[in-house]
Amino acid sequence: MLYIGEEVGGGDEDDPQVDIAVDPLEGTNLCAYGRPNALAVVAMAEQGNLLHAPDTYMQKIACGAIGKGIIDLDKTPTENLRSIADAKGVYVEDLTAIVLDRPRHEAIIKEVREAGARVRMISDGDVSAAIATCVESTGIDVMFGTGGAPEGVLAAAALRCLGGAFQGRLKPRNEDEARRCKKMGIEEIDKKWEIDELAKGDVVFAASGVTTGDMLKGVRYFKGGARTHSLVMRSRSGTVRFVEAEHHFERKPNYGLEGIQ
């Protein structure tokens, strides 16, 4: 894990300057309990193009490409669902929203159900949830809720590559977190951040499955090695590459995996 503001690399004058957002295990509890959709994720952009999000909360809404210019954090969940349904030419009852199962989301979950849409509740992992809104086979149309701000930047980077829609608003939980936001140069705490403000310019995003989920297979071990399933995406080209790899530990640097058989 990199701490916020950490500098890595050789630091030579000619080295490229980039921003990195990383979560080595997005969905810690998912991995611990063997649940789906735990990921290792990283996003990169030119220096200054990723929001330096403090370790606080962020209110988020995510949708596929149909949501561009449609979804809005300032609208209620019901209004957003109706806008998405109209854009898709379907009924609200045909939509599915994905929401983190948290007490703070009880009102959102209740409203979505009263509007007639289905709710898929997840225990953790809102980066994978945001990505799911852009993958038709998942059946997810929109993501609502509040989660980690750094994960919001990662989700925005991924959706930039997938052509999706995303908005975020920081939600500090106390005065200390609010001061931390301002210390990092964020003066407008209540600002509604658009997707291309959270992740600007040419963005590269990569994820590897840790546990098998909607889009990626998890790590599968065999004697002396493991198989992984990853995706690599770029916003400029919109290219999405899936990579299946086989790793042989005896030929790789020692990562403390001697005992894995």
C-alpha atoms as a printed R data frame, in Angstrom:
    type eleno elety resid chain resno       x       y       z
1   ATOM     1    CA   MET     A     1   0.000   0.000   0.000
2   ATOM     2    CA   LEU     A     2   1.244   3.490  -0.844
3   ATOM     3    CA   TYR     A     3   0.481   6.249   1.631
4   ATOM     4    CA   ILE     A     4  -1.088   9.433   0.261
5   ATOM     5    CA   GLY     A     5   1.623  11.630  -1.211
6   ATOM     6    CA   GLU     A     6   4.300   8.930  -1.215
7   ATOM     7    CA   GLU     A     7   6.921   9.297  -3.962
8   ATOM     8    CA   VAL     A     8   8.291   6.198  -5.676
9   ATOM     9    CA   GLY     A     9  10.694   5.572  -8.531
10  ATOM    10    CA   GLY     A    10  14.258   6.530  -9.326
11  ATOM    11    CA   GLY     A    11  13.644  10.262  -9.359
12  ATOM    12    CA   ASP     A    12  15.948  10.910 -12.322
13  ATOM    13    CA   GLU     A    13  15.397  14.144 -14.187
14  ATOM    14    CA   ASP     A    14  14.230  12.393 -17.357
15  ATOM    15    CA   ASP     A    15  11.869   9.969 -15.625
16  ATOM    16    CA   PRO     A    16   8.171  10.388 -16.514
17  ATOM    17    CA   GLN     A    17   6.089  12.004 -13.785
18  ATOM    18    CA   VAL     A    18   2.855  10.110 -13.116
19  ATOM    19    CA   ASP     A    19   0.118   9.841 -10.515
20  ATOM    20    CA   ILE     A    20  -0.653   6.387  -9.153
21  ATOM    21    CA   ALA     A    21  -3.770   5.243  -7.317
22  ATOM    22    CA   VAL     A    22  -3.549   1.724  -5.936
23  ATOM    23    CA   ASP     A    23  -5.465  -0.706  -3.779
24  ATOM    24    CA   PRO     A    24  -3.520  -3.964  -3.415
25  ATOM    25    CA   LEU     A    25  -6.629  -5.693  -2.039
26  ATOM    26    CA   GLU     A    26  -9.929  -4.022  -2.865
27  ATOM    27    CA   GLY     A    27 -12.366  -6.033  -0.785
28  ATOM    28    CA   THR     A    28 -10.296  -7.229   2.170
29  ATOM    29    CA   ASN     A    29 -13.284  -8.912   3.808
30  ATOM    30    CA   LEU     A    30 -14.303 -10.469   0.497
31  ATOM    31    CA   CYS     A    31 -10.925 -12.165   0.321
32  ATOM    32    CA   ALA     A    32 -10.903 -13.130   4.006
33  ATOM    33    CA   TYR     A    33 -14.293 -14.845   3.740
34  ATOM    34    CA   GLY     A    34 -13.802 -16.264   0.243
35  ATOM    35    CA   ARG     A    35 -16.521 -14.081  -1.263
36  ATOM    36    CA   PRO     A    36 -16.536 -12.941  -4.915
37  ATOM    37    CA   ASN     A    37 -15.110  -9.778  -6.509
38  ATOM    38    CA   ALA     A    38 -11.963  -9.124  -4.424
39  ATOM    39    CA   LEU     A    39  -9.486  -7.351  -6.715
40  ATOM    40    CA   ALA     A    40  -5.975  -5.937  -6.818
41  ATOM    41    CA   VAL     A    41  -6.258  -2.628  -8.692
42  ATOM    42    CA   VAL     A    42  -4.051   0.208  -9.910
43  ATOM    43    CA   ALA     A    43  -4.620   3.328 -12.007
44  ATOM    44    CA   MET     A    44  -2.050   5.657 -13.557
45  ATOM    45    CA   ALA     A    45  -2.198   9.052 -15.268
46  ATOM    46    CA   GLU     A    46   0.139  11.931 -15.988
47  ATOM    47    CA   GLN     A    47   1.176  13.926 -12.950
48  ATOM    48    CA   GLY     A    48  -1.671  16.014 -11.557
49  ATOM    49    CA   ASN     A    49  -4.402  14.125 -13.403
50  ATOM    50    CA   LEU     A    50  -5.677  11.955 -10.529
51  ATOM    51    CA   LEU     A    51  -7.411  13.643  -7.619
52  ATOM    52    CA   HIS     A    52  -5.299  13.308  -4.484
53  ATOM    53    CA   ALA     A    53  -8.231  12.062  -2.446
54  ATOM    54    CA   PRO     A    54  -7.763  12.013   1.320
55  ATOM    55    CA   ASP     A    55  -8.628   8.949   3.354
56  ATOM    56    CA   THR     A    56 -12.241   9.908   3.968
57  ATOM    57    CA   TYR     A    57 -15.656   9.034   2.543
58  ATOM    58    CA   MET     A    58 -17.080   9.911  -0.855
59  ATOM    59    CA   GLN     A    59 -20.706   9.896  -1.988
60  ATOM    60    CA   LYS     A    60 -20.800   8.178  -5.390
61  ATOM    61    CA   ILE     A    61 -23.026   7.384  -8.309
62  ATOM    62    CA   ALA     A    62 -21.889   5.233 -11.233
63  ATOM    63    CA   CYS     A    63 -23.545   4.101 -14.430
64  ATOM    64    CA   GLY     A    64 -22.636   2.816 -17.863
65  ATOM    65    CA   ALA     A    65 -22.293   5.037 -20.926
66  ATOM    66    CA   ILE     A    66 -26.071   5.587 -21.005
67  ATOM    67    CA   GLY     A    67 -25.710   7.622 -17.812
68  ATOM    68    CA   LYS     A    68 -23.568  10.390 -19.321
69  ATOM    69    CA   GLY     A    69 -25.352  13.673 -18.775
70  ATOM    70    CA   ILE     A    70 -28.181  11.749 -17.106
71  ATOM    71    CA   ILE     A    71 -27.106  10.734 -13.604
72  ATOM    72    CA   ASP     A    72 -26.622  13.439 -11.006
73  ATOM    73    CA   LEU     A    73 -25.680  13.320  -7.325
74  ATOM    74    CA   ASP     A    74 -28.021  16.256  -6.749
75  ATOM    75    CA   LYS     A    75 -30.996  14.139  -7.838
76  ATOM    76    CA   THR     A    76 -32.714  11.617  -5.595
77  ATOM    77    CA   PRO     A    77 -32.206   7.901  -6.293
78  ATOM    78    CA   THR     A    78 -35.774   7.796  -7.642
79  ATOM    79    CA   GLU     A    79 -35.091  10.638 -10.070
80  ATOM    80    CA   ASN     A    80 -31.863   9.004 -11.245
81  ATOM    81    CA   LEU     A    81 -33.587   5.656 -11.736
82  ATOM    82    CA   ARG     A    82 -36.330   7.275 -13.814
83  ATOM    83    CA   SER     A    83 -33.758   9.130 -15.932
84  ATOM    84    CA   ILE     A    84 -31.797   5.929 -16.565
85  ATOM    85    CA   ALA     A    85 -34.962   3.984 -17.374
86  ATOM    86    CA   ASP     A    86 -36.077   6.669 -19.853
87  ATOM    87    CA   ALA     A    87 -32.645   6.697 -21.509
88  ATOM    88    CA   LYS     A    88 -32.690   2.900 -21.831
89  ATOM    89    CA   GLY     A    89 -36.304   2.759 -22.950
90  ATOM    90    CA   VAL     A    90 -37.291   0.426 -20.124
91  ATOM    91    CA   TYR     A    91 -39.334   0.571 -16.928
92  ATOM    92    CA   VAL     A    92 -37.761   1.429 -13.565
93  ATOM    93    CA   GLU     A    93 -38.839  -2.066 -12.518
94  ATOM    94    CA   ASP     A    94 -36.382  -3.435 -15.094
95  ATOM    95    CA   LEU     A    95 -33.391  -1.772 -13.400
96  ATOM    96    CA   THR     A    96 -31.008  -3.143 -10.775
97  ATOM    97    CA   ALA     A    97 -29.034  -0.899  -8.417
98  ATOM    98    CA   ILE     A    98 -25.983  -2.112  -6.525
99  ATOM    99    CA   VAL     A    99 -25.454  -0.727  -3.015
100 ATOM   100    CA   LEU     A   100 -23.028  -1.465  -0.180
101 ATOM   101    CA   ASP     A   101 -24.877  -3.145   2.684
102 ATOM   102    CA   ARG     A   102 -24.319  -0.510   5.352
103 ATOM   103    CA   PRO     A   103 -26.645   1.130   7.931
104 ATOM   104    CA   ARG     A   104 -25.923   4.513   6.308
105 ATOM   105    CA   HIS     A   105 -27.547   3.242   3.103
106 ATOM   106    CA   GLU     A   106 -30.842   2.093   4.615
107 ATOM   107    CA   ALA     A   107 -32.720   5.116   3.256
108 ATOM   108    CA   ILE     A   108 -31.254   4.637  -0.258
109 ATOM   109    CA   ILE     A   109 -32.119   0.933  -0.287
110 ATOM   110    CA   LYS     A   110 -35.664   1.668   0.892
111 ATOM   111    CA   GLU     A   111 -36.167   4.375  -1.747
112 ATOM   112    CA   VAL     A   112 -34.823   2.220  -4.594
113 ATOM   113    CA   ARG     A   113 -37.196  -0.588  -3.643
114 ATOM   114    CA   GLU     A   114 -40.146   1.778  -3.307
115 ATOM   115    CA   ALA     A   115 -39.338   3.155  -6.770
116 ATOM   116    CA   GLY     A   116 -39.740  -0.399  -8.074
117 ATOM   117    CA   ALA     A   117 -36.131  -1.232  -8.975
118 ATOM   118    CA   ARG     A   118 -34.232  -4.260  -7.717
119 ATOM   119    CA   VAL     A   119 -31.375  -3.930  -5.232
120 ATOM   120    CA   ARG     A   120 -28.242  -6.007  -5.193
121 ATOM   121    CA   MET     A   121 -26.567  -5.552  -1.824
122 ATOM   122    CA   ILE     A   122 -22.851  -6.229  -1.449
123 ATOM   123    CA   SER     A   123 -20.733  -6.468   1.686
124 ATOM   124    CA   ASP     A   124 -17.609  -4.779   0.264
125 ATOM   125    CA   GLY     A   125 -15.860  -3.748  -2.934
126 ATOM   126    CA   ASP     A   126 -17.409  -0.684  -4.563
127 ATOM   127    CA   VAL     A   127 -14.689  -0.408  -7.242
128 ATOM   128    CA   SER     A   128 -15.836  -3.708  -8.729
129 ATOM   129    CA   ALA     A   129 -19.442  -2.560  -8.202
130 ATOM   130    CA   ALA     A   130 -18.833   0.606 -10.227
131 ATOM   131    CA   ILE     A   131 -17.169  -1.403 -12.998
132 ATOM   132    CA   ALA     A   132 -20.142  -3.779 -13.030
133 ATOM   133    CA   THR     A   133 -22.418  -0.935 -14.192
134 ATOM   134    CA   CYS     A   134 -20.472  -0.891 -17.482
135 ATOM   135    CA   VAL     A   135 -20.573  -4.657 -18.075
136 ATOM   136    CA   GLU     A   136 -23.921  -5.706 -19.514
137 ATOM   137    CA   SER     A   137 -23.613  -9.334 -18.441
138 ATOM   138    CA   THR     A   138 -23.634  -8.351 -14.742
139 ATOM   139    CA   GLY     A   139 -27.193  -7.022 -14.955
140 ATOM   140    CA   ILE     A   140 -26.228  -3.949 -12.883
141 ATOM   141    CA   ASP     A   141 -27.511  -0.571 -14.093
142 ATOM   142    CA   VAL     A   142 -26.397   1.901 -11.433
143 ATOM   143    CA   MET     A   143 -24.401   2.142  -8.224
144 ATOM   144    CA   PHE     A   144 -25.477   4.351  -5.311
145 ATOM   145    CA   GLY     A   145 -23.863   5.020  -1.951
146 ATOM   146    CA   THR     A   146 -20.955   6.311   0.081
147 ATOM   147    CA   GLY     A   147 -17.593   4.582   0.346
148 ATOM   148    CA   GLY     A   148 -13.885   5.319   0.457
149 ATOM   149    CA   ALA     A   149 -12.681   8.398  -1.445
150 ATOM   150    CA   PRO     A   150  -9.472   6.778  -2.815
151 ATOM   151    CA   GLU     A   151 -11.638   3.939  -4.150
152 ATOM   152    CA   GLY     A   152 -13.786   6.593  -5.807
153 ATOM   153    CA   VAL     A   153 -10.777   7.821  -7.780
154 ATOM   154    CA   LEU     A   154  -9.963   4.243  -8.823
155 ATOM   155    CA   ALA     A   155 -13.567   3.689  -9.907
156 ATOM   156    CA   ALA     A   156 -13.559   6.938 -11.893
157 ATOM   157    CA   ALA     A   157 -10.350   5.885 -13.644
158 ATOM   158    CA   ALA     A   158 -11.845   2.518 -14.563
159 ATOM   159    CA   LEU     A   159 -15.058   4.069 -15.875
160 ATOM   160    CA   ARG     A   160 -13.080   6.619 -17.905
161 ATOM   161    CA   CYS     A   161 -11.598   3.637 -19.747
162 ATOM   162    CA   LEU     A   162 -14.964   1.889 -20.110
163 ATOM   163    CA   GLY     A   163 -16.843   4.998 -21.230
164 ATOM   164    CA   GLY     A   164 -19.062   5.049 -18.165
165 ATOM   165    CA   ALA     A   165 -20.479   7.877 -16.057
166 ATOM   166    CA   PHE     A   166 -19.425   8.710 -12.496
167 ATOM   167    CA   GLN     A   167 -19.771  11.535  -9.987
168 ATOM   168    CA   GLY     A   168 -18.387  11.873  -6.471
169 ATOM   169    CA   ARG     A   169 -18.633  14.232  -3.507
170 ATOM   170    CA   LEU     A   170 -16.344  14.100  -0.480
171 ATOM   171    CA   LYS     A   171 -18.069  13.364   2.827
172 ATOM   172    CA   PRO     A   172 -15.649  13.941   5.718
173 ATOM   173    CA   ARG     A   173 -16.831  12.221   8.894
174 ATOM   174    CA   ASN     A   174 -15.388  14.797  11.272
175 ATOM   175    CA   GLU     A   175 -13.469  18.081  11.486
176 ATOM   176    CA   ASP     A   176 -10.110  16.313  11.356
177 ATOM   177    CA   GLU     A   177 -10.956  14.745   7.998
178 ATOM   178    CA   ALA     A   178 -12.282  18.084   6.721
179 ATOM   179    CA   ARG     A   179  -8.978  19.750   7.677
180 ATOM   180    CA   ARG     A   180  -7.101  16.971   5.911
181 ATOM   181    CA   CYS     A   181  -9.070  17.692   2.727
182 ATOM   182    CA   LYS     A   182  -8.120  21.369   2.846
183 ATOM   183    CA   LYS     A   183  -4.502  20.501   3.623
184 ATOM   184    CA   MET     A   184  -4.438  18.496   0.392
185 ATOM   185    CA   GLY     A   185  -5.682  21.532  -1.556
186 ATOM   186    CA   ILE     A   186  -9.399  20.723  -1.648
187 ATOM   187    CA   GLU     A   187 -11.103  23.942  -0.576
188 ATOM   188    CA   GLU     A   188 -14.637  23.136  -1.759
189 ATOM   189    CA   ILE     A   189 -15.518  20.184   0.439
190 ATOM   190    CA   ASP     A   190 -19.044  19.965  -0.998
191 ATOM   191    CA   LYS     A   191 -17.880  20.127  -4.622
192 ATOM   192    CA   LYS     A   192 -19.508  17.646  -6.984
193 ATOM   193    CA   TRP     A   193 -16.624  16.026  -8.854
194 ATOM   194    CA   GLU     A   194 -17.218  14.910 -12.419
195 ATOM   195    CA   ILE     A   195 -15.502  11.801 -13.739
196 ATOM   196    CA   ASP     A   196 -12.947  13.710 -15.815
197 ATOM   197    CA   GLU     A   197 -12.029  15.841 -12.802
198 ATOM   198    CA   LEU     A   198 -11.310  12.780 -10.668
199 ATOM   199    CA   ALA     A   199  -9.298  11.080 -13.416
200 ATOM   200    CA   LYS     A   200  -8.172  13.395 -16.228
201 ATOM   201    CA   GLY     A   201  -6.272  12.912 -19.454
202 ATOM   202    CA   ASP     A   202  -4.903   9.590 -20.628
203 ATOM   203    CA   VAL     A   203  -5.668   7.051 -17.897
204 ATOM   204    CA   VAL     A   204  -4.511   3.457 -17.607
205 ATOM   205    CA   PHE     A   205  -6.292   1.027 -15.263
206 ATOM   206    CA   ALA     A   206  -5.452  -2.570 -14.408
207 ATOM   207    CA   ALA     A   207  -7.083  -5.126 -12.123
208 ATOM   208    CA   SER     A   208  -6.388  -8.734 -11.232
209 ATOM   209    CA   GLY     A   209  -8.965 -11.038  -9.705
210 ATOM   210    CA   VAL     A   210  -8.150 -12.253  -6.204
211 ATOM   211    CA   THR     A   211 -11.421 -14.112  -5.705
212 ATOM   212    CA   THR     A   212 -13.599 -15.075  -8.662
213 ATOM   213    CA   GLY     A   213 -16.242 -12.450  -9.459
214 ATOM   214    CA   ASP     A   214 -18.510 -11.036 -12.134
215 ATOM   215    CA   MET     A   215 -15.717 -10.150 -14.549
216 ATOM   216    CA   LEU     A   216 -12.463 -11.776 -13.411
217 ATOM   217    CA   LYS     A   217 -11.479 -15.215 -12.160
218 ATOM   218    CA   GLY     A   218  -9.648 -15.387  -8.861
219 ATOM   219    CA   VAL     A   219  -6.147 -16.698  -8.231
220 ATOM   220    CA   ARG     A   220  -5.982 -20.472  -8.799
221 ATOM   221    CA   TYR     A   221  -3.052 -22.335  -7.278
222 ATOM   222    CA   PHE     A   222  -1.378 -25.468  -8.543
223 ATOM   223    CA   LYS     A   223   1.723 -27.251  -7.310
224 ATOM   224    CA   GLY     A   224   4.579 -24.789  -7.691
225 ATOM   225    CA   GLY     A   225   2.575 -21.937  -9.152
226 ATOM   226    CA   ALA     A   226  -0.671 -20.102  -9.794
227 ATOM   227    CA   ARG     A   227  -2.930 -18.849 -12.574
228 ATOM   228    CA   THR     A   228  -4.244 -15.281 -12.628
229 ATOM   229    CA   HIS     A   229  -6.855 -13.404 -14.624
230 ATOM   230    CA   SER     A   230  -6.398  -9.666 -15.211
231 ATOM   231    CA   LEU     A   231  -7.669  -6.807 -17.322
232 ATOM   232    CA   VAL     A   232  -5.798  -3.762 -18.596
233 ATOM   233    CA   MET     A   233  -7.674  -0.735 -19.945
234 ATOM   234    CA   ARG     A   234  -6.761   2.618 -21.470
235 ATOM   235    CA   SER     A   235  -9.021   5.650 -21.723
236 ATOM   236    CA   ARG     A   236  -7.503   7.074 -24.921
237 ATOM   237    CA   SER     A   237  -8.197   4.009 -27.042
238 ATOM   238    CA   GLY     A   238 -10.978   2.408 -25.010
239 ATOM   239    CA   THR     A   239  -9.138  -0.881 -25.354
240 ATOM   240    CA   VAL     A   240  -9.905  -3.547 -22.766
241 ATOM   241    CA   ARG     A   241  -7.466  -6.445 -22.670
242 ATOM   242    CA   PHE     A   242  -8.002  -9.616 -20.652
243 ATOM   243    CA   VAL     A   243  -4.836 -11.475 -19.676
244 ATOM   244    CA   GLU     A   244  -4.682 -15.035 -18.337
245 ATOM   245    CA   ALA     A   245  -1.254 -15.828 -16.958
246 ATOM   246    CA   GLU     A   246   0.485 -18.852 -15.459
247 ATOM   247    CA   HIS     A   247   3.152 -18.163 -12.850
248 ATOM   248    CA   HIS     A   248   5.855 -20.632 -11.793
249 ATOM   249    CA   PHE     A   249   7.226 -19.691  -8.396
250 ATOM   250    CA   GLU     A   250  10.582 -21.435  -8.812
251 ATOM   251    CA   ARG     A   251  11.381 -19.087 -11.722
252 ATOM   252    CA   LYS     A   252  10.191 -15.915 -10.010
253 ATOM   253    CA   PRO     A   253  11.719 -13.794  -7.237
254 ATOM   254    CA   ASN     A   254  11.054 -15.136  -3.750
255 ATOM   255    CA   TYR     A   255   7.901 -13.458  -2.386
256 ATOM   256    CA   GLY     A   256   7.675 -15.724   0.634
257 ATOM   257    CA   LEU     A   257   5.528 -18.264  -1.192
258 ATOM   258    CA   GLU     A   258   7.826 -21.268  -0.663
259 ATOM   259    CA   GLY     A   259   5.231 -23.166   1.319
260 ATOM   260    CA   ILE     A   260   2.427 -22.897  -1.256
261 ATOM   261    CA   GLN     A   261   1.860 -26.192  -3.032
